[in-house]
Amino acid sequence: MLKKYNIKASMSRKGNGLDNACMEHFFLHFKAECFRLYAFRTAEEVKDAVHQSICFYNHQRFQKKLTNLSPYEYRTQAA
């Protein structure tokens, strides 16, 4: 799949998870707040839940490390 879309895999030496830390942190929250709370019956329900969860994460969910702003608010303020 990577070759098909001309994407270079980001791989560091074995046991070094620092290059994936941001994504691991995101997916930890994503799975806990989206997939572990609901039971889905259709693929459309999953798509809607993913969309709503990502919108919530970026636009409404405040984060301490961003001075209690959402990621969107933080980026907008910095610009």
Chimera marker file (.cmm) of the C-alpha trace (Angstrom):
<marker_set name="trace">
<marker id="1" x="0.000" y="0.000" z="0.000" r="1" g="1" b="0" radius="0.5"/>
<marker id="2" x="2.869" y="2.388" z="0.805" r="1" g="1" b="0" radius="0.5"/>
<marker id="3" x="4.437" y="1.806" z="-2.609" r="1" g="1" b="0" radius="0.5"/>
<marker id="4" x="1.082" y="2.242" z="-4.347" r="1" g="1" b="0" radius="0.5"/>
<marker id="5" x="0.681" y="5.773" z="-2.910" r="1" g="1" b="0" radius="0.5"/>
<marker id="6" x="4.416" y="6.613" z="-2.983" r="1" g="1" b="0" radius="0.5"/>
<marker id="7" x="4.609" y="7.018" z="0.805" r="1" g="1" b="0" radius="0.5"/>
<marker id="8" x="7.840" y="6.537" z="2.727" r="1" g="1" b="0" radius="0.5"/>
<marker id="9" x="7.446" y="4.576" z="5.968" r="1" g="1" b="0" radius="0.5"/>
<marker id="10" x="8.780" y="6.249" z="9.096" r="1" g="1" b="0" radius="0.5"/>
<marker id="11" x="10.674" y="3.592" z="10.943" r="1" g="1" b="0" radius="0.5"/>
<marker id="12" x="13.301" y="4.093" z="13.591" r="1" g="1" b="0" radius="0.5"/>
<marker id="13" x="15.324" y="1.410" z="15.279" r="1" g="1" b="0" radius="0.5"/>
<marker id="14" x="13.450" y="-1.273" z="17.171" r="1" g="1" b="0" radius="0.5"/>
<marker id="15" x="12.065" y="-0.177" z="20.526" r="1" g="1" b="0" radius="0.5"/>
<marker id="16" x="12.196" y="3.569" z="19.818" r="1" g="1" b="0" radius="0.5"/>
<marker id="17" x="8.621" y="4.792" z="19.925" r="1" g="1" b="0" radius="0.5"/>
<marker id="18" x="9.406" y="8.504" z="20.071" r="1" g="1" b="0" radius="0.5"/>
<marker id="19" x="8.764" y="9.090" z="16.374" r="1" g="1" b="0" radius="0.5"/>
<marker id="20" x="5.211" y="7.762" z="16.785" r="1" g="1" b="0" radius="0.5"/>
<marker id="21" x="4.450" y="9.264" z="20.197" r="1" g="1" b="0" radius="0.5"/>
<marker id="22" x="2.055" y="11.945" z="18.915" r="1" g="1" b="0" radius="0.5"/>
<marker id="23" x="-0.014" y="9.506" z="16.887" r="1" g="1" b="0" radius="0.5"/>
<marker id="24" x="-0.002" y="6.899" z="19.651" r="1" g="1" b="0" radius="0.5"/>
<marker id="25" x="-1.307" y="9.536" z="22.065" r="1" g="1" b="0" radius="0.5"/>
<marker id="26" x="-4.031" y="10.599" z="19.628" r="1" g="1" b="0" radius="0.5"/>
<marker id="27" x="-5.193" y="7.037" z="18.960" r="1" g="1" b="0" radius="0.5"/>
<marker id="28" x="-5.203" y="6.241" z="22.689" r="1" g="1" b="0" radius="0.5"/>
<marker id="29" x="-7.768" y="8.996" z="23.244" r="1" g="1" b="0" radius="0.5"/>
<marker id="30" x="-9.565" y="8.296" z="19.982" r="1" g="1" b="0" radius="0.5"/>
<marker id="31" x="-10.197" y="4.644" z="20.806" r="1" g="1" b="0" radius="0.5"/>
<marker id="32" x="-11.193" y="5.400" z="24.398" r="1" g="1" b="0" radius="0.5"/>
<marker id="33" x="-13.571" y="8.239" z="23.525" r="1" g="1" b="0" radius="0.5"/>
<marker id="34" x="-15.060" y="6.846" z="20.324" r="1" g="1" b="0" radius="0.5"/>
<marker id="35" x="-14.842" y="3.105" z="19.804" r="1" g="1" b="0" radius="0.5"/>
<marker id="36" x="-15.051" y="1.865" z="23.378" r="1" g="1" b="0" radius="0.5"/>
<marker id="37" x="-18.219" y="3.842" z="24.129" r="1" g="1" b="0" radius="0.5"/>
<marker id="38" x="-20.448" y="2.776" z="21.256" r="1" g="1" b="0" radius="0.5"/>
<marker id="39" x="-21.561" y="-0.325" z="19.401" r="1" g="1" b="0" radius="0.5"/>
<marker id="40" x="-21.823" y="0.222" z="15.651" r="1" g="1" b="0" radius="0.5"/>
<marker id="41" x="-24.138" y="-1.621" z="13.303" r="1" g="1" b="0" radius="0.5"/>
<marker id="42" x="-23.103" y="-0.185" z="9.943" r="1" g="1" b="0" radius="0.5"/>
<marker id="43" x="-20.016" y="1.200" z="8.247" r="1" g="1" b="0" radius="0.5"/>
<marker id="44" x="-21.832" y="4.529" z="7.877" r="1" g="1" b="0" radius="0.5"/>
<marker id="45" x="-22.234" y="4.757" z="11.669" r="1" g="1" b="0" radius="0.5"/>
<marker id="46" x="-18.481" y="4.195" z="12.047" r="1" g="1" b="0" radius="0.5"/>
<marker id="47" x="-17.696" y="6.894" z="9.456" r="1" g="1" b="0" radius="0.5"/>
<marker id="48" x="-19.991" y="9.374" z="11.196" r="1" g="1" b="0" radius="0.5"/>
<marker id="49" x="-18.502" y="8.583" z="14.613" r="1" g="1" b="0" radius="0.5"/>
<marker id="50" x="-14.951" y="9.002" z="13.311" r="1" g="1" b="0" radius="0.5"/>
<marker id="51" x="-15.829" y="12.344" z="11.696" r="1" g="1" b="0" radius="0.5"/>
<marker id="52" x="-17.578" y="13.624" z="14.838" r="1" g="1" b="0" radius="0.5"/>
<marker id="53" x="-14.769" y="12.435" z="17.081" r="1" g="1" b="0" radius="0.5"/>
<marker id="54" x="-12.047" y="14.121" z="15.021" r="1" g="1" b="0" radius="0.5"/>
<marker id="55" x="-14.060" y="17.363" z="14.812" r="1" g="1" b="0" radius="0.5"/>
<marker id="56" x="-14.575" y="17.275" z="18.578" r="1" g="1" b="0" radius="0.5"/>
<marker id="57" x="-10.889" y="16.539" z="19.219" r="1" g="1" b="0" radius="0.5"/>
<marker id="58" x="-9.720" y="19.428" z="17.039" r="1" g="1" b="0" radius="0.5"/>
<marker id="59" x="-12.369" y="22.077" z="17.716" r="1" g="1" b="0" radius="0.5"/>
<marker id="60" x="-13.915" y="21.556" z="21.154" r="1" g="1" b="0" radius="0.5"/>
<marker id="61" x="-11.762" y="19.357" z="23.387" r="1" g="1" b="0" radius="0.5"/>
<marker id="62" x="-9.469" y="21.586" z="25.407" r="1" g="1" b="0" radius="0.5"/>
<marker id="63" x="-5.982" y="20.417" z="26.289" r="1" g="1" b="0" radius="0.5"/>
<marker id="64" x="-3.918" y="21.479" z="29.280" r="1" g="1" b="0" radius="0.5"/>
<marker id="65" x="-0.676" y="21.575" z="27.327" r="1" g="1" b="0" radius="0.5"/>
<marker id="66" x="-2.278" y="24.077" z="24.926" r="1" g="1" b="0" radius="0.5"/>
<marker id="67" x="-3.209" y="26.484" z="27.755" r="1" g="1" b="0" radius="0.5"/>
<marker id="68" x="-6.716" y="24.981" z="27.973" r="1" g="1" b="0" radius="0.5"/>
<marker id="69" x="-7.515" y="25.671" z="24.323" r="1" g="1" b="0" radius="0.5"/>
<marker id="70" x="-8.576" y="23.250" z="21.617" r="1" g="1" b="0" radius="0.5"/>
<marker id="71" x="-5.930" y="22.496" z="18.974" r="1" g="1" b="0" radius="0.5"/>
<marker id="72" x="-7.824" y="24.667" z="16.481" r="1" g="1" b="0" radius="0.5"/>
<marker id="73" x="-8.060" y="27.590" z="18.903" r="1" g="1" b="0" radius="0.5"/>
<marker id="74" x="-4.377" y="27.238" z="19.758" r="1" g="1" b="0" radius="0.5"/>
<marker id="75" x="-3.282" y="27.244" z="16.104" r="1" g="1" b="0" radius="0.5"/>
<marker id="76" x="-5.589" y="30.180" z="15.320" r="1" g="1" b="0" radius="0.5"/>
<marker id="77" x="-4.227" y="32.150" z="18.251" r="1" g="1" b="0" radius="0.5"/>
<marker id="78" x="-0.635" y="31.468" z="17.207" r="1" g="1" b="0" radius="0.5"/>
<marker id="79" x="-1.318" y="32.698" z="13.669" r="1" g="1" b="0" radius="0.5"/>
<link id1="1" id2="2" r="1" g="1" b="0" radius="0.2"/>
<link id1="2" id2="3" r="1" g="1" b="0" radius="0.2"/>
<link id1="3" id2="4" r="1" g="1" b="0" radius="0.2"/>
<link id1="4" id2="5" r="1" g="1" b="0" radius="0.2"/>
<link id1="5" id2="6" r="1" g="1" b="0" radius="0.2"/>
<link id1="6" id2="7" r="1" g="1" b="0" radius="0.2"/>
<link id1="7" id2="8" r="1" g="1" b="0" radius="0.2"/>
<link id1="8" id2="9" r="1" g="1" b="0" radius="0.2"/>
<link id1="9" id2="10" r="1" g="1" b="0" radius="0.2"/>
<link id1="10" id2="11" r="1" g="1" b="0" radius="0.2"/>
<link id1="11" id2="12" r="1" g="1" b="0" radius="0.2"/>
<link id1="12" id2="13" r="1" g="1" b="0" radius="0.2"/>
<link id1="13" id2="14" r="1" g="1" b="0" radius="0.2"/>
<link id1="14" id2="15" r="1" g="1" b="0" radius="0.2"/>
<link id1="15" id2="16" r="1" g="1" b="0" radius="0.2"/>
<link id1="16" id2="17" r="1" g="1" b="0" radius="0.2"/>
<link id1="17" id2="18" r="1" g="1" b="0" radius="0.2"/>
<link id1="18" id2="19" r="1" g="1" b="0" radius="0.2"/>
<link id1="19" id2="20" r="1" g="1" b="0" radius="0.2"/>
<link id1="20" id2="21" r="1" g="1" b="0" radius="0.2"/>
<link id1="21" id2="22" r="1" g="1" b="0" radius="0.2"/>
<link id1="22" id2="23" r="1" g="1" b="0" radius="0.2"/>
<link id1="23" id2="24" r="1" g="1" b="0" radius="0.2"/>
<link id1="24" id2="25" r="1" g="1" b="0" radius="0.2"/>
<link id1="25" id2="26" r="1" g="1" b="0" radius="0.2"/>
<link id1="26" id2="27" r="1" g="1" b="0" radius="0.2"/>
<link id1="27" id2="28" r="1" g="1" b="0" radius="0.2"/>
<link id1="28" id2="29" r="1" g="1" b="0" radius="0.2"/>
<link id1="29" id2="30" r="1" g="1" b="0" radius="0.2"/>
<link id1="30" id2="31" r="1" g="1" b="0" radius="0.2"/>
<link id1="31" id2="32" r="1" g="1" b="0" radius="0.2"/>
<link id1="32" id2="33" r="1" g="1" b="0" radius="0.2"/>
<link id1="33" id2="34" r="1" g="1" b="0" radius="0.2"/>
<link id1="34" id2="35" r="1" g="1" b="0" radius="0.2"/>
<link id1="35" id2="36" r="1" g="1" b="0" radius="0.2"/>
<link id1="36" id2="37" r="1" g="1" b="0" radius="0.2"/>
<link id1="37" id2="38" r="1" g="1" b="0" radius="0.2"/>
<link id1="38" id2="39" r="1" g="1" b="0" radius="0.2"/>
<link id1="39" id2="40" r="1" g="1" b="0" radius="0.2"/>
<link id1="40" id2="41" r="1" g="1" b="0" radius="0.2"/>
<link id1="41" id2="42" r="1" g="1" b="0" radius="0.2"/>
<link id1="42" id2="43" r="1" g="1" b="0" radius="0.2"/>
<link id1="43" id2="44" r="1" g="1" b="0" radius="0.2"/>
<link id1="44" id2="45" r="1" g="1" b="0" radius="0.2"/>
<link id1="45" id2="46" r="1" g="1" b="0" radius="0.2"/>
<link id1="46" id2="47" r="1" g="1" b="0" radius="0.2"/>
<link id1="47" id2="48" r="1" g="1" b="0" radius="0.2"/>
<link id1="48" id2="49" r="1" g="1" b="0" radius="0.2"/>
<link id1="49" id2="50" r="1" g="1" b="0" radius="0.2"/>
<link id1="50" id2="51" r="1" g="1" b="0" radius="0.2"/>
<link id1="51" id2="52" r="1" g="1" b="0" radius="0.2"/>
<link id1="52" id2="53" r="1" g="1" b="0" radius="0.2"/>
<link id1="53" id2="54" r="1" g="1" b="0" radius="0.2"/>
<link id1="54" id2="55" r="1" g="1" b="0" radius="0.2"/>
<link id1="55" id2="56" r="1" g="1" b="0" radius="0.2"/>
<link id1="56" id2="57" r="1" g="1" b="0" radius="0.2"/>
<link id1="57" id2="58" r="1" g="1" b="0" radius="0.2"/>
<link id1="58" id2="59" r="1" g="1" b="0" radius="0.2"/>
<link id1="59" id2="60" r="1" g="1" b="0" radius="0.2"/>
<link id1="60" id2="61" r="1" g="1" b="0" radius="0.2"/>
<link id1="61" id2="62" r="1" g="1" b="0" radius="0.2"/>
<link id1="62" id2="63" r="1" g="1" b="0" radius="0.2"/>
<link id1="63" id2="64" r="1" g="1" b="0" radius="0.2"/>
<link id1="64" id2="65" r="1" g="1" b="0" radius="0.2"/>
<link id1="65" id2="66" r="1" g="1" b="0" radius="0.2"/>
<link id1="66" id2="67" r="1" g="1" b="0" radius="0.2"/>
<link id1="67" id2="68" r="1" g="1" b="0" radius="0.2"/>
<link id1="68" id2="69" r="1" g="1" b="0" radius="0.2"/>
<link id1="69" id2="70" r="1" g="1" b="0" radius="0.2"/>
<link id1="70" id2="71" r="1" g="1" b="0" radius="0.2"/>
<link id1="71" id2="72" r="1" g="1" b="0" radius="0.2"/>
<link id1="72" id2="73" r="1" g="1" b="0" radius="0.2"/>
<link id1="73" id2="74" r="1" g="1" b="0" radius="0.2"/>
<link id1="74" id2="75" r="1" g="1" b="0" radius="0.2"/>
<link id1="75" id2="76" r="1" g="1" b="0" radius="0.2"/>
<link id1="76" id2="77" r="1" g="1" b="0" radius="0.2"/>
<link id1="77" id2="78" r="1" g="1" b="0" radius="0.2"/>
<link id1="78" id2="79" r="1" g="1" b="0" radius="0.2"/>
</marker_set>
